[in-house]
Amino acid sequence: MPRTRKDEFSLPADHHYLNCAYMTPLSRRVQAAGEAAIRRAAVPADIQTEDFFSGCDHVRELFARLINAPDPQRIAIIPSASYGLSAVARNTPMERGQNAVIVHHQFPSNVHIWRRKCETAGAELRVVRPPTDGPGCARAWNDAILEAIDGDTAVVAQGVVHWTDGTPFEVEAIASRAREVGAAFILDATQAVGAMPFDLQRVQPDALICAAYKWLTGPYSIGAAYFGSRYDDGTPLEETWMGRVGSEDFAALVEQSELYRPGALRYDMGEAANFILIPMFIEALEQLLEWGVENIQAYCRGLTRELIEEIAGERDPDGPEPVGHLFGFHVPAGVDPAELQARLCARQVFVSVRGDAIRVAPHIYNDAADIEALRAVLAECGMLASVAR
Ligand SMILES: Cc1ncc(COP(=O)(O)O)c(C=O)c1O
């Protein structure tokens, strides 16, 4: 039975931090890795040529294991999801009359770039809204995404779960439909990978993008991205020297080859070797693999199951299974969101309030007392009997 890891973090004892979908707290070991990295950077003579490559390669290996990618060289180091998605969009062909399928209200890093791409190409941006509210919403929404994909679809770009309320998307079925029509299938997995099992070889996306500072439990301003063979001959956003064949030979850099290194290495950001963030990212990925992503998901499910049922009622038997690490619900008419937020703050309950919706995102450092603190505020506001998902 998975257990809480609260003691491995430095969260204040009176905080009920249920907001990993906003930003992970750093565990003590990730923090220690960062501190050691800063001390190391104070004496740069100790930083060797091979260190420019070995840290990134270690990240590739660990991230590949996390998502079950067969080849670590298909993993690039990126500074943000928007960067990774921009590199993907740049290398995704799109013509006048084609369309790009995205999901309603998905995270802006995965919207702006497709809007621009469609405008430039004269293509249609198809935004798939949930056709219904309430318990059947996930089923209907997934079906609507499948229906929106047709022979003119150039790309389908979406999340694994919806970032605002955790609606699960049946990415295997959607990927298969995209493949059928020859469209690229691009996943922003920032709100999923690290918190729930994900098998790249089953889903077979063409690219998968992940910022580190949420469920990968890493620092801000770094992330990892998988690029499939569709992107093998692409043009990266930056023309880095480290992305070139022979870059390990510093003495010969002045005459460096134009040739890119294989797989996804051309898509690494400039200064990917970041000597502070990479060691922290490695530690974060190692701890996730040790904890076990399936244990994290099972633990979160155990914590939230009852509350989700209390709020949303019985799950739709035809719909995809809800996830345990991220759920959202609307504040009912008659409850003032600002008042609710003030009450949550007063009790040190940290969740995201977005407009009239609340997003709850627990992790392995939470325990039953955190959920109880949230439940108490919702009950005080008269929300437990009446809120609709
Ligand atoms: C689904 C999703 N993708 C990406 C991000 C972060 O994007 P970026 O790394 O471009 O800031 C977030 C942040 O909330 C998110 O929820």
The ligand as a MOL file (V3000), in Angstrom:
LIG
                    3D

  0  0  0     0  0            999 V3000
M  V30 BEGIN CTAB
M  V30 COUNTS 16 16 0 0 0
M  V30 BEGIN ATOM
M  V30 1 C -1.2490 21.4190 -19.5960 0
M  V30 2 C -0.1130 22.3650 -19.3460 0
M  V30 3 N 0.8950 22.4270 -20.2190 0
M  V30 4 C 1.9310 23.2500 -20.0220 0
M  V30 5 C 2.0020 24.0700 -18.9170 0
M  V30 6 C 3.1990 24.9580 -18.7510 0
M  V30 7 O 3.5400 25.5260 -19.9840 0
M  V30 8 P 4.9150 26.3010 -20.2130 0
M  V30 9 O 5.9990 25.3320 -19.8560 0
M  V30 10 O 4.8840 26.6710 -21.6390 0
M  V30 11 O 4.9020 27.4680 -19.2930 0
M  V30 12 C 0.9560 24.0570 -17.9890 0
M  V30 13 C 0.9650 24.9560 -16.8170 0
M  V30 14 O -0.0100 25.1110 -16.1090 0
M  V30 15 C -0.1160 23.1670 -18.2070 0
M  V30 16 O -1.1290 23.0850 -17.3340 0
M  V30 END ATOM
M  V30 BEGIN BOND
M  V30 1 1 1 2
M  V30 2 1 2 3
M  V30 3 2 2 15
M  V30 4 2 3 4
M  V30 5 1 4 5
M  V30 6 1 5 6
M  V30 7 2 5 12
M  V30 8 1 6 7
M  V30 9 1 7 8
M  V30 10 2 8 9
M  V30 11 1 8 10
M  V30 12 1 8 11
M  V30 13 1 12 13
M  V30 14 1 12 15
M  V30 15 2 13 14
M  V30 16 1 15 16
M  V30 END BOND
M  V30 END CTAB
M  END
